[in-house]
Amino acid sequence: MKTLITERLILRKFRESDLDDFYEYAKNPRVGPNAGWRPHESKEVSFDILKMFIENNDVWAITDKNTGKVIGSIGLHIDRKRNNDNVRMLGYVLSEDYWGKGLMTEAAREVIRYAFEDMGLDLISVYHYPSNIRSKRVIEKCGFQYEGTLKRASVIFNGNIYDDVCYSLTREDYRKKVKENSTG
């Protein structure tokens, strides 16, 4: 997994030593449910998930460049809604302490760049639940196009059922946007 660097962040492979930082944001009841997962009830739960991140090699730890603290995660996952090997689904979570500072948009833009320019993906998808307006803003700022809403598509950890608001970004649209930004 390649380390990615932005103005304020370092996106790197998770390490077992990240457990305390990971658990700190993953136990917050306002963080996990926005992505459909149960807040972590113990460091043991966090450790099991951390090991999975390390083994699967598809999730970066989002670290504050100044402090080295892990403040979130971002990944490119198999999109179970699309049967295409050259498509990945963007997923992300950020510690509540860092919301509203543009950090997730910064991280997502770098992962998108990497996905298209280094991995050669054809398309990136991303989804949010209708109530997650913060995620919607990140998605729109990154140039994703709204595709539609899958009604009652996700059952989360507590049995609640939510619609999936679906977006995508093609490599062609990404290149067009890069070209516009470099000439404008």
N, C-alpha and C positions, 0 to 999 in steps of 0.2 A: 504494500500500500504506500503510495507516494505521499510525502508530506506536502501540504499546500499552505502557502503563506499569503496573507492579505495585509492591509495596512495595520489592522489592530488585532489580528488573530493568527494562530497557527493551528492548522487542521492536521492531526497526526493519528497514528495508530494508537488505540487504547493500550494501556499497560495495567497490570495488576495493582500497581502503586496509585492508580487513579480512583481506587475504591471509595475513599472518604469523600472526595469531590463529587463523584458520580452519585453516591447515596444521598448527599446533601440536597441535590436538586430533584432526584428521582422520588424522594419520599414526600415531596410537596404535593398536597391534594389538588393544587391548581395547575400542575404541570402535566402529569401523565394522562389524566382523563381527556384532555384536549386532543391527545393522539390515540385514545382508545385503550390505554393500559392502566392497570391498577397502580396507585402509588406504592412504592416499595415499602414493605412493612418491616424490613430488617436489612442489615448489611449482607446477610447471607443471600437474600433474594437478589440484591444488587450484584453480589459477586458472581452468582450463577449467570446472570445476564451479561456481565462484563466479560466473563470467559467466552461466552458465545460470540460477542463482538470481536474478540481477539482471534478466535478460531475462524470465523466467517470472513473476516477481512473485507467487509463492505461498509463499515461504519467508522467515521473519523471522530476522534475526540476534538471538540472545539475548545481551544485553550486561549485564555487572555494572553496576548503577546508580552505584556508588561510583567504579569505576576506568575504565569505558567499554570494558573488554576484552570481546571477543567470546568467549563461553564455550560456545556451542552454536547449534543452529538448531531451528526448529519450523515446520511448514508444514501447509497444508490443500491436499491434492492430489486430483486425480481418482481415485476408487476404481475400479480396473479390474475389481473383482469385482461391481460394482453398476452397472447401466445406468440412472442417474438423475442428471439435471443438478443437482438440489438436494441432493445428498449429497456430502460431502467426506471424505477419509481423513486423519486426524491422523497426522503422522509427526514424530519428534523425535530429537535426539541431543545429548548434553551431554559436555563435557570431563570426563575421569575425575577431575580435580582438584576437581570440584564435585559429585561424586556424594554421595548420602546427606545432603543439606542441605535437601531439600524444594523445591529451585529448579525442577526440571522440573514438579512438580505445580503450583507457582505459575504458571509460564508457561503450562502446558496449560489451567488453569482460565480464564485471561484470554483465550486463543485460543478456547476453547469459548464463553465469554460473547460475544465478538465474532462468532463464527460464527452463533450463534442470534439475537442481538439486533440486530446491524448487517447481516449478510449475509442473514438470514432463512432459513438452511438448515433442512431438515426432519430431517436425521439426520447424525451424524458417526460414522464407523467408525474402528476402530483395531485393529491386529494386533500380535502379538509371537510370537517363537519360544518353544517350551516352556522352554528353558533360561534365558530372559531374565527372571528373577524381578524385577529392579529395574523393568523396564518394566511388568510385570504389576501391581506395587504402585502405580505412577503411575496406570495405567488404572483400577484399582479405587477409588483415592482420588478420582478425578474423576467417579465415579458411572456409569461405563459398565457395561452389562449383558453378561454372557457369552452369546454366541450359539451357539458350537460350535467345533469344531476341524476345519479342512480338512486332511486327511491328505496328506502329501507335496506340498504346494501351492507351495513356493518352492524354486527352485534358486538358491543364492547364488554369488558370484563364483568360489569355489574348487571348484564342482561338488557341494558338499554339498547334500543335500535335507532340508528341514525342514517340519514341520507349521506351519500358521498358526493361532494361537489368536485367534479372532474375537470382537470386542465392538462394541457400538453404543450410542449415546445419541440418543434422539429429542428433538425440540424440546419435546414435551409433558412428557417425563420431566425435562428440564432445568428447565422452568418450575415444575413441581411441587416439585423440589428447592430452587429459589430461594425459592419461597413458604414452604416448610417452614423454611428457614434464617432467613427474615426474621421469622417468627412464633415461632420456638422459641428 
